[in-house]
Amino acid sequence: MKKYKNIVVGCGLAGAVMANKLANELNETVLVVDRKNHLAGTCYDYKNEYGITVHKYGPHIFRTNSKEIWQFLSQYTQWYPFMHKVLGVVDGIEIPIPFNLNSLRKVFPTQLANTLENKLIQTFGFNKKIPILELRRTEDKDLQFLAEYIYNKVFLGYTLKQWDYTPEQLDPSVTGSVPVYISRDDRYFQEKYQAIPRLGYTKMFENMLNHPLIEVKLETDFLNIKETVAWERLIYTGPIEEFFGYKYGKLPYRSLDIKIETFDTDKFQNAPVVNYPENYDFTRIAEYKYFLNEKSDKTTLSFEYPENFEVGKNDRIYPILNEANQAIYNRYAADAQKMPNTYFIGRLGAYRYYDMNRTIANAFETFNIIKNKR
Ligand code: UDP
């Protein structure tokens, strides 16, 4: 029986970061297994026949305020500095998303826009971010009108498509991550560091895992090999409920049916991502040549059609955050706590809606716990 100091289940961001640190900083052997036939989990990208780098699981834009995280990744990639912008089609007009003072001016006549802008600034202050569910609680009649407009035109349709729930039925953090922004900053994110790996995410993962103490086995299910290998420590980034044999029931996820299409035109849309809260069955279209400024006389797009996760049909992409699901997760987490030398991290291990930055932070925290225990 082959023996490893560590087994890491899952070769997405959480797993790759952990494997890297265990090998580099603790000098320990690591076996990384993943069911898929590629590295990088949902960060996986590839260059297509038209020279355009496509994100297979939908657009990924890296951003962080943490110098530590930025410097860590910078060992494994050069960066293309990229400030993400999103437009949303509302009443047929393209407006900046998150909804901000520029969006306000695009959809309302000048006098009304002036009134609303002044009230927003007086009530909340300039450069403030207000979650839509908070704006809806305002008492002022004009701001109530504005809140209902934004809620109905930007959030309700999109959220129903994305989650099959209304914003109120989900944890407030879900829509809170795209707040109304009382500012003229049209960027989707405000973090200090924002960029795309210049040679793609997959290459960055290859570099992160390129270490003599790390062995990676793809198309390998942990459940099938666990009787044939021995380990002292297990880092599990797969679905926690599967690890425990679904003993407390399933944890629900949303998935995406992503249709990737190439159009015979130089450019399709006016921003890297355009959201469609009101029209169509897809939530958004990403146009990939924007992300690394790649030149081609064709353009490759992805259309995201959200759907429920079902075993064997699609991938777990988004944990559905609400109280009922959190209660199920908490039972699994309590069992996980009792398991010696076993750590559950990442979106699926922790059943959290982590972005890339928070996934890495989660891996760093867990690594520090492991390091301090030795
Ligand atoms: N959202 C929305 N309308 C938009 C953009 C976002 O209603 O135009 C809501 C929606 O519920 C979405 C959530 O905000 O799922 C988070 O959006 P984000 O773009 O961060 O989602 P992700 O990129 O993780 O899919």
Boltz pocket constraint, residues with backbone or C-beta under 6 A from the ligand:
constraints:
  - pocket:
      binder: B
      contacts: [[A, 59], [A, 88], [A, 97], [A, 154], [A, 155], [A, 156], [A, 158], [A, 159], [A, 162], [A, 174], [A, 175], [A, 176], [A, 177], [A, 178], [A, 275], [A, 277]]
      max_distance: 6.0
